[in-house]
């Protein structure tokens, strides 16, 4: 799912060069990994987390797992909300700030957000419980935040509907969202919170 914006030209270029039609399937890495483990066919599996493809390799379902790109977790803020790397944790902990993550059990981005909550406890004791209690989950299986089918960008829609103030996701997702909704800010996490 996180590669949806990064790879739209690859299928067309591959088809043009080799005359083989490529049909991309996007979704949470955990869900796609489960489908492949159960026998659904696929030629290439890209994941934002090495664990899902490595599990398929270890199970003998796929060939080798290869690292091909990197990304990092950021706080993506709705228009009008501001923070810096040094103030982002305090901003997220404000009682009225609604935080979203993707599903931590099926999507690496969600798992990374919840790993950041754990790290936050070292920076400010008690913050993990506060962040976990207030975090709203999207994704598959359906989380607490439902988004209409065929929504172009769930995060943008959630910001527009005022259902969220901040979303913890990859930096690339923040930049893509800002193209659709001017005013969205992507804030790097400080080293002690980086995932």
Contact map, one row per residue, 1 for C-alpha under 8 A:
111100000000000000000000011110000000000000000000000000000000000000000000000000000000000000000000000000000000000000000000000000000000000000000000000000000000000000000000000000000000000000000000000
111111000000000000000000000000000000000000000001000000000000000000000000000000000000000000000000000000000000000000000000000000000000000000000000000000000000000000000000010010000000000000000000000
111111100000000000000000000000000000000000000101000000000000000000000000000000000000000000000000000000000000000000000000000000000000000000000000000000000000000000000000000000000000000000000000000
111111110000000000000000010000000000000000000000000000000000000000000000000000000000000000000000000000000000000000000000000000000000000000000000000000000000000000000000000000000000000000000000000
011111110000000000000000000000000000000000000000000000000000000000000000000000000000000000000000000000000000000000000000000000000000000000000000000000000000000000000000000000010000000000000000000
011111110000000000000000000000000000000000000000000000000000000000000000000000000000000000000000000000000000000000000000000000000000000000000000000000000000000000000000000000000000000000000000000
001111111110000000000000000000000000000000000000000000000000000000000000000000000000000000000000000000000000000000000000000000000000000000000000000000000000000000000000000000000000000000000000000
000111111111000000000000000000000000000000000000000000000000000000000000000000000000000000000000000000000000000000000000000000000000000000000000000000000000000000000000000000000000000000000000000
000000111111100000000000000000000000000000000000000000000000000000000000000000000000000000000000000000000000000000000000000000000000000000000000000000000000000000000000000000000000000000000000000
000000111111110000000000000000000000000000000000000000000000000000000000000000000000000000000000000000000000000000000000000000000000000000000000000000000000000000000000000000000000000000000000000
000000111111111000001111000000000000000000000000000000000000000000000000000000000000000000000000000000000000000000000000000000000000000000000000000000000000000000000000000000000000000000000000000
000000011111111100000100000000000000000000000000000000000000000000000000000000000000000000000000000000000000000000000000000000000000000000000000000000000000000000000000000000000000000000000000000
000000001111111110000000000000000000000000000000000000000000000000000000000000000000000000000000000000000000000000000000000000000000000000000000000000000000000000000000000000000000000000000000000
000000000111111111111100000000000000000000000000000000000000000000000000000000000000000000000000000000000000000000000000000000000000000000000000000000000000000000000000000000000000000000000000000
000000000011111111111100000000000000000000000000000000000000000000000000000000000000000000000000000000000000000000000000000000000000000000000000000000000000000000000000000000000000000000000000000
000000000001111111110000000000000000000000000000000000000000000000000000000000000000000000000000000000000000000000000000000000000000000000000000000000000000000000000000000000000000000000000000000
000000000000111111100000000000000000000000000000000000000000000000000000000000000000000000000000000000000000000000000000000000000000000000000000000000000000000000000000000000000000000000000000000
000000000000011111110000000000000000000000000000000000000000000000000000000000000000000000000000000000000000000000000000000000000000000000000000000000000000000000000000000000000000000000000000000
000000000000011111111000000000000000000000000000000000000000000000000000000000000000000000000000000000000000000000000000000000000000000000000000000000000000000000000000000000000000000000000000000
000000000000011101111100000000000000000000000000000000000000000000000000000000000000000000000000000000000000000000000000000000000000000000000000000000000000000000000000000000000000000000000000000
000000000010011000111110000000000000000000000000000000000000000000000000000000000000000000000000000000000000000000000000000000000000000000000000000000000000000000000000000000000000000000000000000
000000000011011000011111000000000000000000000000000000000000000000000000000000000000000000000000000000000000000000000000000000000000000000000000000000000000000000000000000000000000000000000000000
000000000010000000001111100000000000000000000000000000000000000000000000000000000000000000000000000000000000000000000000000000000000000000000000000000000000000000000000000000000000000000000000000
000000000010000000000111110000000000000000000000000000000000000000000000000000000000000000000000000000000000000000000000000000000000000000000000000000000000000000000000000000000000000000000000000
000000000000000000000011111000000000000000000000000000000000000000000000000000000000000000000000000000000000000000000000000000000000000000000000000000000000000000000000000000000000000000000000000
100100000000000000000001111100000000000000000000000000000000000000000000000000000000000000000000000000000000000000000000000000000000000000000000000000000000000000000000000000000000000000000000000
100000000000000000000000111110110000000000000000000000000000000000000000000000000000000000000000000000000000000000000000000000000000000000000000000000000000000000000000000000000000000000000000000
100000000000000000000000011111110000000000000000000000000000000000000000000000000000000000000000000000000111000000000000000000000000000000110000000000000000000000000000000000000000000000000000000
100000000000000000000000001111111000000000000111100100000000000000000000000000000000000000000000000000000111000000000000000000000000000000000000000000000000000000000000000000000000000000000000000
000000000000000000000000000111111100000000000000000100000000000000000000000000000000000000000000000000001111000000000000000000000000000000000000000000000000000000000000000000000000000000000000000
000000000000000000000000001111111110000000000000000000000000000000000000000000000000000000000000000000000110000000000000000000000000000000010000000000000000000000000000000000000000000000000000000
000000000000000000000000001111111111000000000000000000000000000000000000000000000000000000000000000000000000000000000000000000000000000000000000000000000000000000000000000000000000000000000000000
000000000000000000000000000011111111100000001000000110010000000000000000000000000000000000000000000000000000000000000000000000000000000000000000000000000000000000000000000000000000000000000000000
000000000000000000000000000001111111110000000000000000000000000000000000000000000000000000000000000000000000000000000000000000000000000000000000000000000000000000000000000000000000000000000000000
000000000000000000000000000000111111111100000000000000000000000000000000000000000000000000000000000000000000000000000000000000000000000000000000000000000000000000000000000000000000000000000000000
000000000000000000000000000000011111111111000000000000010000100000000000000000000000000000000000000000000000000000000000000000000000000000000000000000000000000000000000000000000000000000000000000
000000000000000000000000000000001111111100000000000000010000100000000000000000000000000000000000000000000000000000000000000000000000000000000000000000000000000000000000000000000000000000000000000
000000000000000000000000000000000111111100000000000000000000000000000000000000000000000000000000000000000000000000000000000000000000000000000000000000000000000000000000000000000000000000000000000
000000000000000000000000000000000011111110000000000000000000000000000000000000000000000000000000000000000000000000000000000000000000000000000000000000000000000000000000000000000000000000000000000
000000000000000000000000000000000011111111000000000000000000000000000000000000000000000000000000000000000000000000000000000000000000000000000000000000000000000000000000000000000000000000000000000
000000000000000000000000000000000001001111100000000000000000000000000000000000000000000000000000000000000000000000000000000000000000000000000000000000000000000000000000000000000000000000000000000
000000000000000000000000000000000001000111111000000000000000000000000000000000000000000000000000000000000000000000000000000000000000000000000000000000000000000000000000000000000000000000000000000
000000000000000000000000000000000000000011111000000000000000000000000000000000000000000000000000000000000000000000000000000000000000000000000000000000000000000000000000000000000000000000000000000
000000000000000000000000000000000000000001111100000000000000000000000000000000000000000000000000000000000000000000000000000000000000000000000000000000000000000000000000000000000000000000000000000
000000000000000000000000000000001000000001111110000010000000000000000000000000000000000000000000000000000000000000000000000000000000000000000000000000000000000000000000000000000000000000000000000
001000000000000000000000000010000000000000011111000010000000000000000000000000000000000000000000000000000000000000000000000000000000000000000000000000000000000000000000000000000000000000000000000
000000000000000000000000000010000000000000001111110110000000000000000000000000000000000000000000000000000000000000000000000000000000000000000000000000000000000000000000000000000000000000000000000
011000000000000000000000000010000000000000000111110000000000000000000010000000000000000000000000000000000001100000000000000000000000000000000000000000000000000000000000000000000000000000000000000
000000000000000000000000000010000000000000000011111110000000000000000000000000000000000000000000000000000001000000000000000000000000000000000000000000000000000000000000000000000000000000000000000
000000000000000000000000000000000000000000000011111111000000000010100000000000000000000000000000000000000000000000000000000000000000000000000000000000000000000000000000000000000000000000000000000
000000000000000000000000000000000000000000000000111111100000000000000000000000000000000000000000000000000000000000000000000000000000000000000000000000000000000000000000000000000000000000000000000
000000000000000000000000000011001000000000000010111111110000000000000000000000000000000000000000000000000000000000000000000000000000000000000000000000000000000000000000000000000000000000000000000
000000000000000000000000000000001000000000001110111111111000010010000000000000000000000000000000000000000000000000000000000000000000000000000000000000000000000000000000000000000000000000000000000
000000000000000000000000000000000000000000000000011111111100000110000000000000000000000000000000000000000000000000000000000000000000000000000000000000000000000000000000000000000000000000000000000
000000000000000000000000000000000000000000000000001111111110000000000000000000000000000000000000000000000000000000000000000000000000000000000000000000000000000000000000000000000000000000000000000
000000000000000000000000000000001001100000000000000111111111110000000000000000000000000000000000000000000000000000000000000000000000000000000000000000000000000000000000000000000000000000000000000
000000000000000000000000000000000000000000000000000011111111111110000000000000000000000000000000000000000000000000000000000000000000000000000000000000000000000000000000000000000000000000000000000
000000000000000000000000000000000000000000000000000001111111100000000000000000000000000000000000000000000000000000000000000000000000000000000000000000000000000000000000000000000000000000000000000
000000000000000000000000000000000000000000000000000000111111110000000000000000000000000000000000000000000000000000000000000000000000000000000000000000000000000000000000000000000000000000000000000
000000000000000000000000000000000000000000000000000000011111111000000000000000000000000000000000000000000000000000000000000000000000000000000000000000000000000000000000000000000000000000000000000
000000000000000000000000000000000001100000000000000000011111111000000000000000000000000000000000000000000000000000000000000000000000000000000000000000000000000000000000000000000000000000000000000
000000000000000000000000000000000000000000000000000010011011111100000000000000000000000000000000000000000000000000000000000000000000000000000000000000000000000000000000000000000000000000000000000
000000000000000000000000000000000000000000000000000000001001111110000000000000000000000000000000000000000000000000000000000000000000000000000000000000000000000000000000000000000000000000000000000
000000000000000000000000000000000000000000000000000001001000011111000000000000000000000000000000000000000000000000000000000000000000000000000000000000000000000000000000000000000000000000000000000
000000000000000000000000000000000000000000000000010011001000001111100000000000000000000000000000000000000000000000000000000000000000000000000000000000000000000000000000000000000000000000000000000
000000000000000000000000000000000000000000000000000000000000000111110000000000000000000000000000000000000000000000000000000000000000000000000000000000000000000000000000000000000000000000000000000
000000000000000000000000000000000000000000000000010000000000000011111000000000000000000000000000000000000000000000000000000000000000000000000000000000000000000000000000000000000000000000000000000
000000000000000000000000000000000000000000000000000000000000000001111100000000000000000000000000000000000000000000000000000000000000000000000000000000000000000000000000000000000000000000000000000
000000000000000000000000000000000000000000000000000000000000000000111110000000000000000000000000000000000000000000000000000000000000000000000000000000000000000000000000000000000000000000000000000
000000000000000000000000000000000000000000000000000000000000000000011111000000000000000000000000000000000000000000000000000000000000000000000000000000000000000000000000000000000000000000000000000
000000000000000000000000000000000000000000000001000000000000000000001111100000000000000000000000000000000000000000000000000000000000000000000000000000000000000000000000011100000000000000000000000
000000000000000000000000000000000000000000000000000000000000000000000111110000000000000000000000000000000000000000000000000000000000000000000000000000000000000000000000011000000000000000000000011
000000000000000000000000000000000000000000000000000000000000000000000011111000000000000000000000000000000000100110000000000000000000000000000000000000000000000000000001111000000000000000011000011
000000000000000000000000000000000000000000000000000000000000000000000001111100000000000000000000000000000000000000000000000000000000000000000000000000000000000000000001111001000000000001111000000
000000000000000000000000000000000000000000000000000000000000000000000000111110000000000100000000000000000000000000000000000000000000000000000000000000000000000000000111100000000000000001111000000
000000000000000000000000000000000000000000000000000000000000000000000000011111000000000000000000000000000000000000000000000000000000000000000000000000000000000000000111101001000000000111100000000
000000000000000000000000000000000000000000000000000000000000000000000000001111101100000000000000000000000000000000000000000000000000000000000000000000000000000000001110000000000000000111100000000
000000000000000000000000000000000000000000000000000000000000000000000000000111111000000000000000000000000000000000000000000000000000000000000000000000000000001000011100000000000000001110000000000
000000000000000000000000000000000000000000000000000000000000000000000000000011111000000000000000000000000000000000000000000000000000000000000000000000000000000000000000000000000000011110000000000
000000000000000000000000000000000000000000000000000000000000000000000000000001111100000000000000000000000000000000000000000000000000000000000000000000000000000000000000000000000000001100000000000
000000000000000000000000000000000000000000000000000000000000000000000000000011111110000000000000000000000000000000000000000000000000000000000000000000000000000000001000000000000000000000000000000
000000000000000000000000000000000000000000000000000000000000000000000000000010011111000000000000000000000000000000000000000000000000000000000000000000000000000000000000000000000000000010000000000
000000000000000000000000000000000000000000000000000000000000000000000000000000001111111100100000000000000000000000000000000000000000000000000000000000000000000000000000000000000000000000100000000
000000000000000000000000000000000000000000000000000000000000000000000000000000000111111100000000000000000000000000000000000000000000000000000000000000000000000000000000000000000000000000110000000
000000000000000000000000000000000000000000000000000000000000000000000000000000000011111100000000000000000000000000000000000000000000000000000000000000000000000000000000000000000000000000111100000
000000000000000000000000000000000000000000000000000000000000000000000000000000000011111110000000000000000000000000000000000000000000000000000000000000000000000000000000000000000000000000000100000
000000000000000000000000000000000000000000000000000000000000000000000000000000000011111111100000000000000000000000000000000000000000000000000000000000000000000000000000000000000000000000000000000
000000000000000000000000000000000000000000000000000000000000000000000000001000000011111111110000000000000000000000000000000000000000000000000000000000000000000000000000000000000000000000101000000
000000000000000000000000000000000000000000000000000000000000000000000000000000000000011111111000000000000000000000000001000000000000000000000000000000000000000000000000000000000000000000000000000
000000000000000000000000000000000000000000000000000000000000000000000000000000000000001111111100000000000000000000000000000000000000000000000000000000000000000000000000000000000000000000000000000
000000000000000000000000000000000000000000000000000000000000000000000000000000000010001111111100100000000000000000000000000000000000000000000000000000000000000000000000000000000000000000000000000
000000000000000000000000000000000000000000000000000000000000000000000000000000000000000111111100111000000000000000000000000000000010000000000000000000000000000000000100000000000000000000000000000
000000000000000000000000000000000000000000000000000000000000000000000000000000000000000011111110100000000000000000000000000000100110000000000000000000000000000000000000000000000000000000000000000
000000000000000000000000000000000000000000000000000000000000000000000000000000000000000001111111100000000000000000000000000000000000000000000000000000000000000000000000000000000000000000000000000
000000000000000000000000000000000000000000000000000000000000000000000000000000000000000000001111100000000000000000000000000000000000000000000000000000000000000000000000000000000000000000000000000
000000000000000000000000000000000000000000000000000000000000000000000000000000000000000000000111110000000000000000000000000000000000000000000000000000000000000000000000000000000000000000000000000
000000000000000000000000000000000000000000000000000000000000000000000000000000000000000000111111111000000000000000000000000000000000000000000000000000000000000000011100000000000000000000000000000
000000000000000000000000000000000000000000000000000000000000000000000000000000000000000000010001111100000000000000000000000000000000011100000000000000000000000000111100000000000000000000000000000
000000000000000000000000000000000000000000000000000000000000000000000000000000000000000000010000111110000000000000000000000000000000011100000000000000000000000000011111000000000000000000000000000
000000000000000000000000000000000000000000000000000000000000000000000000000000000000000000000000011111000000000000000000000000000000001111000000000000000000000000011111000000000000000000000000000
000000000000000000000000000000000000000000000000000000000000000000000000000000000000000000000000001111110000110010000000000000000000001111000000000000000000000000000011100000000000000000000000000
000000000000000000000000000000000000000000000000000000000000000000000000000000000000000000000000000111110010111000000000000000000000000011100010000000000000000000000000100000000000000000000000000
000000000000000000000000000000000000000000000000000000000000000000000000000000000000000000000000000011111110111000000000000000000000000011111010000000000000000000000000000000000000000000000000000
000000000000000000000000000000000000000000000000000000000000000000000000000000000000000000000000000011111111111111000000000000000000000000000000000000000000000000000000000000000000000000000000000
000000000000000000000000000001000000000000000000000000000000000000000000000000000000000000000000000000111111011000000000000000000000000000000000000000000000000000000000000000000000000000000000000
000000000000000000000000000111100000000000000000000000000000000000000000000000000000000000000000000000111111011000000000000000000000000000011000000000000000000000000000000000000000000000000000000
000000000000000000000000000111100000000000000000000000000000000000000000000000000000000000000000000001111111111000000000000000000000000000100000000000000000000000000000000000000000000000000000000
000000000000000000000000000111000000000000000001100000000000000000000000000000000000000000000000000000011111111100000000000000000000000000000000000000000000000000000000000000000000000000000000000
000000000000000000000000000000000000000000000001000000000000000000000000100000000000000000000000000011110011111110000000000000000000000000000000000000000000000000000001110000000000000000000000000
000000000000000000000000000000000000000000000000000000000000000000000000000000000000000000000000000011111111111111000000000000000000000000000000000000000000000000000001100000000000000000000000000
000000000000000000000000000000000000000000000000000000000000000000000000000000000000000000000000000001111111111111100000000000000000000000000000000000000000000000000000000000000000000000000000000
000000000000000000000000000000000000000000000000000000000000000000000000100000000000000000000000000000010001111111110000000000000000000000000000000000000000000000000000000000000000000000000000001
000000000000000000000000000000000000000000000000000000000000000000000000100000000000000000000000000010010000111111111000000000000000000000000000000000000000000000000001100000000000000000000000001
000000000000000000000000000000000000000000000000000000000000000000000000000000000000000000000000000000010000011111111100000000000001000000000000000000000000000000000000000000000000000000000000000
000000000000000000000000000000000000000000000000000000000000000000000000000000000000000000000000000000000000001111111110000000000000000000000000000000000000000000000000000000000000000000000000001
000000000000000000000000000000000000000000000000000000000000000000000000000000000000000000000000000000000000000111111111000000000000000000000000000000000000000000000000000000000000000000000000111
000000000000000000000000000000000000000000000000000000000000000000000000000000000000000000000000000000000000000011111111100000110011000000000000000000000000000000000000000000000000000000000000000
000000000000000000000000000000000000000000000000000000000000000000000000000000000000000000000000000000000000000001111111110000010000000000000000000000000000000000000000000000000000000000000000000
000000000000000000000000000000000000000000000000000000000000000000000000000000000000000000000000000000000000000000111111111000010000000000000000000000000000000000000000000000000000000000000001100
000000000000000000000000000000000000000000000000000000000000000000000000000000000000000010000000000000000000000000011111111110110000000000000000000000000000000000000000000000000000000000000001100
000000000000000000000000000000000000000000000000000000000000000000000000000000000000000000000000000000000000000000001111111111110000000000000000000000000000000000000000000000000000000000000000000
000000000000000000000000000000000000000000000000000000000000000000000000000000000000000000000000000000000000000000000111111110000000000000000000000000000000000000000000000000000000000000000000000
000000000000000000000000000000000000000000000000000000000000000000000000000000000000000000000000000000000000000000000011111110000000000000000000000000000000000000000000000000000000000000000001100
000000000000000000000000000000000000000000000000000000000000000000000000000000000000000000000000000000000000000000000001111111100000000000000000000000000000000000000000000000000000000000000000000
000000000000000000000000000000000000000000000000000000000000000000000000000000000000000000000000000000000000000000000001111111110000000000000000000000000000000000000000000000000000000000000000000
000000000000000000000000000000000000000000000000000000000000000000000000000000000000000000000000000000000000000000000000100111111100000000000000000000000000000000000000000000000000000000000000000
000000000000000000000000000000000000000000000000000000000000000000000000000000000000000000001000000000000000000000001001100111111110000000000000000000000000000000000000000000000000000000000000000
000000000000000000000000000000000000000000000000000000000000000000000000000000000000000000000000000000000000000000001111100011111111000000000000000000000000000000000000000000000000000000000000000
000000000000000000000000000000000000000000000000000000000000000000000000000000000000000000000000000000000000000000000000000001111111100000000000000000000000000000000000000000000000000000000000000
000000000000000000000000000000000000000000000000000000000000000000000000000000000000000000001000000000000000000000000000000001111111110000000000000000000000000000000000000000000000000000000000000
000000000000000000000000000000000000000000000000000000000000000000000000000000000000000000011000000000000000000000001000000000111111111000000000000000000000000000000000000000000000000000000000000
000000000000000000000000000000000000000000000000000000000000000000000000000000000000000000000000000000000000000001001000000000011111111000000000000000000000000000000000000000000000000000000000000
000000000000000000000000000000000000000000000000000000000000000000000000000000000000000000000000000000000000000000000000000000001111111000000000000000000000000000000000000000000000000000000000000
000000000000000000000000000000000000000000000000000000000000000000000000000000000000000000000000011000000000000000000000000000000111111100000000000000000000000000000000000000000000000000000000000
000000000000000000000000000000000000000000000000000000000000000000000000000000000000000000000000011110000000000000000000000000000011111110000000000000000000000000000000000000000000000000000000000
000000000000000000000000000000000000000000000000000000000000000000000000000000000000000000000000011110000000000000000000000000000000011111000011100000000000000000000000000000000000000000000000000
000000000000000000000000000000000000000000000000000000000000000000000000000000000000000000000000000111100000000000000000000000000000001111100011100000000000000000000000000000000000000000000000000
000000000000000000000000000000000000000000000000000000000000000000000000000000000000000000000000000111100000000000000000000000000000000111110111111000000000000000000000000000000000000000000000000
000000000000000000000000000100000000000000000000000000000000000000000000000000000000000000000000000001100010000000000000000000000000000011111110100000000000000000000000000000000000000000000000000
000000000000000000000000000100100000000000000000000000000000000000000000000000000000000000000000000000100100000000000000000000000000000001111110000000000000000000000000000000000000000000000000000
000000000000000000000000000000000000000000000000000000000000000000000000000000000000000000000000000000100100000000000000000000000000000000111110000000000000000000000000000000000000000000000000000
000000000000000000000000000000000000000000000000000000000000000000000000000000000000000000000000000000000000000000000000000000000000000001111111110000000000000000000000000000000000000000000000000
000000000000000000000000000000000000000000000000000000000000000000000000000000000000000000000000000001100000000000000000000000000000000111111111110000000000000000000000000000000000000000000000000
000000000000000000000000000000000000000000000000000000000000000000000000000000000000000000000000000000000000000000000000000000000000000111000111110000000000000000000000000000000000000000000000000
000000000000000000000000000000000000000000000000000000000000000000000000000000000000000000000000000000000000000000000000000000000000000111100111111000000000000000000000000000000000000000000000000
000000000000000000000000000000000000000000000000000000000000000000000000000000000000000000000000000000000000000000000000000000000000000001000111111100000000000000000000000000000000000000000000000
000000000000000000000000000000000000000000000000000000000000000000000000000000000000000000000000000000000000000000000000000000000000000001000000111110100100110000000000000000000000000000000000000
000000000000000000000000000000000000000000000000000000000000000000000000000000000000000000000000000000000000000000000000000000000000000000000000011111100000000000000000000000000000000000000000000
000000000000000000000000000000000000000000000000000000000000000000000000000000000000000000000000000000000000000000000000000000000000000000000000001111100000000000000000000000000000000000000000000
000000000000000000000000000000000000000000000000000000000000000000000000000000000000000000000000000000000000000000000000000000000000000000000000000111110000000000000000000000000000000000000000000
000000000000000000000000000000000000000000000000000000000000000000000000000000000000000000000000000000000000000000000000000000000000000000000000001111111100100000000000000000000000000000000000000
000000000000000000000000000000000000000000000000000000000000000000000000000000000000000000000000000000000000000000000000000000000000000000000000000001111100000000000000000000000000000000000000000
000000000000000000000000000000000000000000000000000000000000000000000000000000000000000000000000000000000000000000000000000000000000000000000000000000111111100000000000000000001000000000000000000
000000000000000000000000000000000000000000000000000000000000000000000000000000000000000000000000000000000000000000000000000000000000000000000000001000111111110000000000000000000000000000000000000
000000000000000000000000000000000000000000000000000000000000000000000000000000000000000000000000000000000000000000000000000000000000000000000000000000001111111000000010000000001000000000000000000
000000000000000000000000000000000000000000000000000000000000000000000000000000000000000000000000000000000000000000000000000000000000000000000000000000001111111100000000000000001001100000000000000
000000000000000000000000000000000000000000000000000000000000000000000000000000000000000000000000000000000000000000000000000000000000000000000000001000101111111110000000000000000000000000000000000
000000000000000000000000000000000000000000000000000000000000000000000000000000000000000000000000000000000000000000000000000000000000000000000000001000000111111111110000000000000000000000000000000
000000000000000000000000000000000000000000000000000000000000000000000000000001000000000000000000000000000000000000000000000000000000000000000000000000000011111111111000000000000000000000000000000
000000000000000000000000000000000000000000000000000000000000000000000000000000000000000000000000000000000000000000000000000000000000000000000000000000000001111111100000000000000000000000000000000
000000000000000000000000000000000000000000000000000000000000000000000000000000000000000000000000000000000000000000000000000000000000000000000000000000000000111111110000000000000000000000000000000
000000000000000000000000000000000000000000000000000000000000000000000000000000000000000000000000000000000000000000000000000000000000000000000000000000000000011111111000000000000000000000000000000
000000000000000000000000000000000000000000000000000000000000000000000000000000000000000000000000010000000000000000000000000000000000000000000000000000000000011111111000000000000000000000000000000
000000000000000000000000000000000000000000000000000000000000000000000000000001000000000000000000111100000000000000000000000000000000000000000000000000000000011011111110000000000000000000000000000
000000000000000000000000000000000000000000000000000000000000000000000000000011001000000000000000111100000000000000000000000000000000000000000000000000000000001001111110000000000000000000000000000
000000000000000000000000000000000000000000000000000000000000000000000000001111000000000000010000111100000000000000000000000000000000000000000000000000000000000000011111000000000000000000000000000
000000000000000000000000000000000000000000000000000000000000000000000000001110000000000000000000001110000000000000000000000000000000000000000000000000000010000000011111100000000000000000000000000
000000000000000000000000000000000000000000000000000000000000000000000000111100000000000000000000001110000000110010000000000000000000000000000000000000000000000000000111110000000000000000000000000
000000000000000000000000000000000000000000000000000000000000000000000000111100000000000000000000000011000000110010000000000000000000000000000000000000000000000000000011111011000000000000000000000
010000000000000000000000000000000000000000000000000000000000000000000011110000000000000000000000000000000000100000000000000000000000000000000000000000000000000000000001111111000000000000000000000
000000000000000000000000000000000000000000000000000000000000000000000011110100000000000000000000000000000000000000000000000000000000000000000000000000000000000000000000111111100000000001010000000
000000000000000000000000000000000000000000000000000000000000000000000010000000000000000000000000000000000000000000000000000000000000000000000000000000000000000000000000011111110000000000000000000
010000000000000000000000000000000000000000000000000000000000000000000000000000000000000000000000000000000000000000000000000000000000000000000000000000000000000000000000111111111000000000000000000
000000000000000000000000000000000000000000000000000000000000000000000000010100000000000000000000000000000000000000000000000000000000000000000000000000000000000000000000111111111100000111000000000
000000000000000000000000000000000000000000000000000000000000000000000000000000000000000000000000000000000000000000000000000000000000000000000000000000000000000000000000001111111110000001000000000
000010000000000000000000000000000000000000000000000000000000000000000000000000000000000000000000000000000000000000000000000000000000000000000000000000000000000000000000000111111111000000000000000
000000000000000000000000000000000000000000000000000000000000000000000000000000000000000000000000000000000000000000000000000000000000000000000000000000001011000000000000000011111111100100000000000
000000000000000000000000000000000000000000000000000000000000000000000000000000000000000000000000000000000000000000000000000000000000000000000000000000000000000000000000000001111111111110000000000
000000000000000000000000000000000000000000000000000000000000000000000000000000000000000000000000000000000000000000000000000000000000000000000000000000000000000000000000000000111111110000000000000
000000000000000000000000000000000000000000000000000000000000000000000000000000000000000000000000000000000000000000000000000000000000000000000000000000000001000000000000000000011111110000000000000
000000000000000000000000000000000000000000000000000000000000000000000000000000000000000000000000000000000000000000000000000000000000000000000000000000000001000000000000000000001111111100000000000
000000000000000000000000000000000000000000000000000000000000000000000000000000100000000000000000000000000000000000000000000000000000000000000000000000000000000000000000000000000111111100000000000
000000000000000000000000000000000000000000000000000000000000000000000000000001110000000000000000000000000000000000000000000000000000000000000000000000000000000000000000000000000100111110000000000
000000000000000000000000000000000000000000000000000000000000000000000000000111110000000000000000000000000000000000000000000000000000000000000000000000000000000000000000000001001100111111000000000
000000000000000000000000000000000000000000000000000000000000000000000000000111100100000000000000000000000000000000000000000000000000000000000000000000000000000000000000000001000100001111100000000
000000000000000000000000000000000000000000000000000000000000000000000000011110000000000000000000000000000000000000000000000000000000000000000000000000000000000000000000001001100000000111110000000
000000000000000000000000000000000000000000000000000000000000000000000000011110000011100100000000000000000000000000000000000000000000000000000000000000000000000000000000000000000000000011111000000
000000000000000000000000000000000000000000000000000000000000000000000000111000000001100000000000000000000000000000000000000000000000000000000000000000000000000000000000001000000000000001111100000
000000000000000000000000000000000000000000000000000000000000000000000000111000000000100100000000000000000000000000000000000000000000000000000000000000000000000000000000000000000000000000111111110
000000000000000000000000000000000000000000000000000000000000000000000000000000000000110000000000000000000000000000000000000000000000000000000000000000000000000000000000000000000000000000011111110
000000000000000000000000000000000000000000000000000000000000000000000000000000000000000000000000000000000000000000000000000000000000000000000000000000000000000000000000000000000000000000001111110
000000000000000000000000000000000000000000000000000000000000000000000000000000000000000000000000000000000000000000000011001000000000000000000000000000000000000000000000000000000000000000001111110
000000000000000000000000000000000000000000000000000000000000000000000000000000000000000000000000000000000000000000010011001000000000000000000000000000000000000000000000000000000000000000001111111
000000000000000000000000000000000000000000000000000000000000000000000001100000000000000000000000000000000000000000010000000000000000000000000000000000000000000000000000000000000000000000001111111
000000000000000000000000000000000000000000000000000000000000000000000001100000000000000000000000000000000000000110110000000000000000000000000000000000000000000000000000000000000000000000000000111
